[in-house]
Amino acid sequence: MERVAALERRIAELSAQSATRPKIDRARLLQLAHDLPAVWNAPSTDTRTKQRLIHILVQEIVCDLDEATNEAVLLIHWTGGRHSEVRVPRVKTGRCPDMAPSAVGALRKLAGHWPDRELAVSLNRMRCKTGSGETWTTFRVREMRERLGIPEYDPAKADGEMISLMKAAERLGICVGSAKSLVLKGILPAKQILPGSPWLVPVEALASEEVHIGVQRVIDRRPKVYVQYQYDKFIRLPGL
């Protein structure tokens, strides 16, 4: 009896809620049902309303591939029992041009600024491949450089006006990641000969006030136990 009474109270509450709701204009509703584009494109129709419309109107969508025309065939099953077929062109592989530079051109521009090991890392970062489609190693770079007649990198002949980002970070007393962050923020001047190649930093820029302020902000963000983490005489185990 208690269960029946609870259900009767629930029915009474639902009836009261239904009575307070605004009346639906059936003719207007049927008119909107036959004019779906107007409802869909109305400024007052938000994304949630559109999702609800899709859930009501679309029962399922079956996707198939047409290899002959390179299209995705979508078969839409509407709630009323009708079906519609939509064909969508597939993205063709190789349609976008390869932006990776040629290995020979990149090697001619970068050789003389970096040793063979750094050149191999840069060529792999720029997604350059050898003639046989392999990645670059120090031996392969040296072999290609000698074949092109490009002299080996000589640090003694460096002009001293430009240094690597790693050496700049060492002089500033910060890590390479922090130095690169300063470069990306425009605080530390640097340039790349090619996209993906190592950064070159002018030596005179290290003495600028803006760089010193940026470095000091990096140092101020270090944790209080930073010095302890630099002590490497003992092996640190996680949790100890």
C-alpha positions as CSV (number, residue, x, y, z in Angstrom):
1,M,0.0,0.0,0.0
2,E,2.9,2.4,0.8
3,R,4.4,1.6,-2.6
4,V,1.1,2.4,-4.4
5,A,0.7,5.6,-2.4
6,A,4.2,6.7,-3.4
7,L,3.5,6.0,-7.0
8,E,0.2,8.0,-6.9
9,R,2.0,11.0,-5.3
10,R,4.6,10.8,-8.1
11,I,1.9,10.7,-10.8
12,A,0.2,13.7,-9.2
13,E,3.5,15.6,-9.2
14,L,4.1,14.8,-12.9
15,S,0.6,15.9,-13.8
16,A,1.0,19.2,-12.0
17,Q,4.3,19.8,-13.8
18,S,2.7,19.0,-17.1
19,A,-0.1,21.4,-16.4
20,T,2.3,24.3,-15.8
21,R,4.2,23.8,-19.0
22,P,3.4,26.0,-22.0
23,K,1.0,24.5,-24.6
24,I,2.6,23.2,-27.8
25,D,1.3,24.6,-31.0
26,R,1.0,21.3,-33.0
27,A,0.6,23.1,-36.3
28,R,3.7,25.1,-35.7
29,L,5.6,22.0,-34.6
30,L,4.6,20.1,-37.7
31,Q,5.6,23.1,-39.9
32,L,9.1,23.1,-38.3
33,A,9.4,19.4,-38.8
34,H,9.0,19.9,-42.5
35,D,11.5,22.9,-42.5
36,L,14.6,21.4,-40.9
37,P,17.0,23.9,-42.5
38,A,15.2,26.8,-40.9
39,V,15.5,25.1,-37.4
40,W,19.1,24.1,-38.0
41,N,20.3,27.5,-39.3
42,A,18.4,29.6,-36.8
43,P,20.6,31.9,-34.7
44,S,18.9,30.6,-31.5
45,T,19.8,27.0,-32.3
46,D,22.9,26.1,-30.3
47,T,25.1,23.0,-30.6
48,R,23.2,21.1,-27.9
49,T,20.0,21.5,-29.8
50,K,21.5,20.4,-33.0
51,Q,22.9,17.3,-31.3
52,R,19.4,16.5,-30.0
53,L,18.0,16.9,-33.5
54,I,20.5,14.5,-34.9
55,H,19.7,11.9,-32.2
56,I,16.0,12.2,-33.0
57,L,16.3,12.1,-36.8
58,V,19.2,9.8,-37.5
59,Q,19.0,6.2,-36.5
60,E,22.4,5.1,-37.6
61,I,25.2,5.9,-40.2
62,V,26.9,3.1,-42.0
63,C,30.3,4.0,-43.5
64,D,31.9,2.1,-46.5
65,L,34.8,2.8,-48.8
66,D,34.7,3.0,-52.5
67,E,38.3,2.2,-53.7
68,A,37.5,2.9,-57.3
69,T,36.5,6.5,-56.7
70,N,38.6,6.9,-53.5
71,E,35.5,8.1,-51.6
72,A,33.9,7.4,-48.2
73,V,30.3,6.3,-48.7
74,L,28.0,7.3,-45.8
75,L,24.5,5.6,-45.7
76,I,22.2,7.5,-43.4
77,H,19.3,5.6,-41.9
78,W,16.6,8.1,-40.9
79,T,14.1,7.5,-38.2
80,G,11.2,7.5,-40.6
81,G,12.6,4.5,-42.5
82,R,14.2,6.4,-45.4
83,H,17.9,6.2,-46.4
84,S,20.3,8.7,-47.9
85,E,23.7,8.2,-49.4
86,V,26.4,10.8,-49.0
87,R,29.8,10.5,-50.7
88,V,32.8,12.3,-49.2
89,P,36.2,12.4,-51.0
90,R,39.0,10.9,-49.1
91,V,42.3,12.7,-48.6
92,K,44.8,11.5,-51.1
93,T,48.2,10.6,-49.8
94,G,51.0,12.7,-51.1
95,R,48.7,15.6,-51.9
96,C,50.7,18.0,-49.7
97,P,54.2,18.6,-50.8
98,D,57.1,17.4,-48.7
99,M,58.6,20.4,-46.8
100,A,61.8,18.5,-45.9
101,P,64.8,20.0,-47.6
102,S,67.2,17.9,-49.7
103,A,70.0,16.3,-47.7
104,V,72.6,17.7,-50.1
105,G,71.3,21.3,-49.9
106,A,71.0,21.1,-46.1
107,L,74.5,19.7,-45.8
108,R,76.0,22.4,-47.9
109,K,74.4,25.1,-45.7
110,L,75.1,23.5,-42.4
111,A,78.6,22.1,-42.9
112,G,81.3,24.3,-41.4
113,H,79.1,25.4,-38.6
114,W,78.7,22.0,-36.8
115,P,80.6,18.7,-36.4
116,D,79.4,15.6,-38.3
117,R,77.6,14.3,-35.2
118,E,75.5,17.5,-34.9
119,L,74.9,17.5,-38.6
120,A,73.5,13.9,-38.4
121,V,71.1,14.9,-35.6
122,S,70.0,18.0,-37.5
123,L,69.3,16.1,-40.8
124,N,67.3,13.5,-38.9
125,R,65.3,16.2,-37.1
126,M,64.5,17.8,-40.5
127,R,63.4,14.4,-41.8
128,C,66.0,14.2,-44.5
129,K,66.8,10.7,-45.8
130,T,69.7,9.2,-47.5
131,G,69.5,8.0,-51.1
132,S,68.4,4.6,-49.9
133,G,65.8,6.0,-47.5
134,E,67.9,5.5,-44.3
135,T,68.5,7.8,-41.4
136,W,71.7,9.7,-41.0
137,T,74.7,8.7,-38.9
138,T,78.0,10.4,-38.2
139,F,79.7,8.0,-40.7
140,R,77.2,8.7,-43.4
141,V,77.5,12.4,-42.9
142,R,81.2,12.3,-43.1
143,E,81.1,10.1,-46.3
144,M,78.6,12.5,-48.0
145,R,80.6,15.6,-46.9
146,E,83.8,14.1,-48.3
147,R,82.0,13.2,-51.5
148,L,80.8,16.8,-51.9
149,G,84.2,18.2,-51.1
150,I,83.0,20.0,-48.0
151,P,85.8,20.6,-45.4
152,E,85.4,19.3,-41.9
153,Y,84.3,21.5,-39.1
154,D,87.2,23.2,-37.4
155,P,86.4,24.9,-34.1
156,A,89.7,26.8,-34.3
157,K,88.4,28.6,-37.4
158,A,85.2,29.7,-35.8
159,D,84.7,33.5,-35.8
160,G,83.6,33.5,-32.1
161,E,80.7,35.8,-32.9
162,M,78.1,33.0,-32.8
163,I,77.9,30.1,-30.4
164,S,75.6,27.1,-30.0
165,L,72.5,27.3,-27.7
166,M,74.1,24.7,-25.5
167,K,77.3,26.8,-25.0
168,A,75.1,29.9,-24.4
169,A,73.1,28.0,-21.7
170,E,76.4,27.0,-20.0
171,R,77.6,30.6,-20.0
172,L,74.3,31.9,-18.6
173,G,74.2,29.2,-16.0
174,I,70.9,27.7,-17.0
175,C,69.8,24.5,-18.8
176,V,69.3,24.2,-22.6
177,G,65.5,23.9,-22.2
178,S,65.4,27.2,-20.3
179,A,67.6,28.9,-22.9
180,K,65.4,27.7,-25.7
181,S,62.4,29.0,-23.8
182,L,64.0,32.4,-23.7
183,V,64.7,32.2,-27.5
184,L,61.0,31.3,-28.2
185,K,59.9,34.3,-26.1
186,G,62.1,36.6,-28.0
187,I,64.3,37.4,-25.0
188,L,67.5,35.7,-26.2
189,P,68.3,36.5,-29.8
190,A,69.1,33.4,-31.9
191,K,68.7,32.2,-35.5
192,Q,68.5,28.9,-37.4
193,I,70.1,28.4,-40.8
194,L,67.4,26.0,-41.6
195,P,64.2,25.0,-39.8
196,G,65.1,22.2,-37.5
197,S,68.8,23.0,-37.4
198,P,70.6,24.0,-34.2
199,W,70.2,27.5,-32.9
200,L,73.1,30.0,-33.2
201,V,73.3,32.7,-30.5
202,P,75.4,35.9,-30.9
203,V,77.9,36.2,-28.1
204,E,77.3,39.9,-27.6
205,A,73.6,39.2,-26.8
206,L,74.6,37.3,-23.6
207,A,75.6,40.6,-22.0
208,S,72.3,42.4,-22.6
209,E,70.2,43.5,-19.7
210,E,67.0,41.9,-21.1
211,V,68.8,38.5,-21.2
212,H,70.1,38.9,-17.7
213,I,66.6,39.7,-16.4
214,G,65.2,36.6,-18.2
215,V,67.9,34.4,-16.8
216,Q,67.3,35.8,-13.3
217,R,63.6,34.9,-13.6
218,V,64.5,31.4,-14.5
219,I,66.8,31.1,-11.5
220,D,64.2,32.5,-9.2
221,R,61.7,29.8,-10.3
222,R,64.1,27.0,-9.2
223,P,63.1,24.9,-6.2
224,K,64.8,25.4,-2.9
225,V,66.4,22.0,-3.1
226,Y,67.9,22.7,-6.6
227,V,71.4,22.7,-5.2
228,Q,70.8,19.3,-3.6
229,Y,69.7,17.9,-7.0
230,Q,72.9,18.9,-8.6
231,Y,74.9,16.8,-6.1
232,D,75.7,13.6,-8.0
233,K,78.1,11.8,-5.8
234,F,75.4,9.6,-4.5
235,I,72.8,7.7,-6.5
236,R,69.3,9.0,-5.7
237,L,66.6,6.3,-5.6
238,P,62.9,7.2,-6.0
239,G,61.2,7.4,-2.7
240,L,64.4,7.6,-0.6
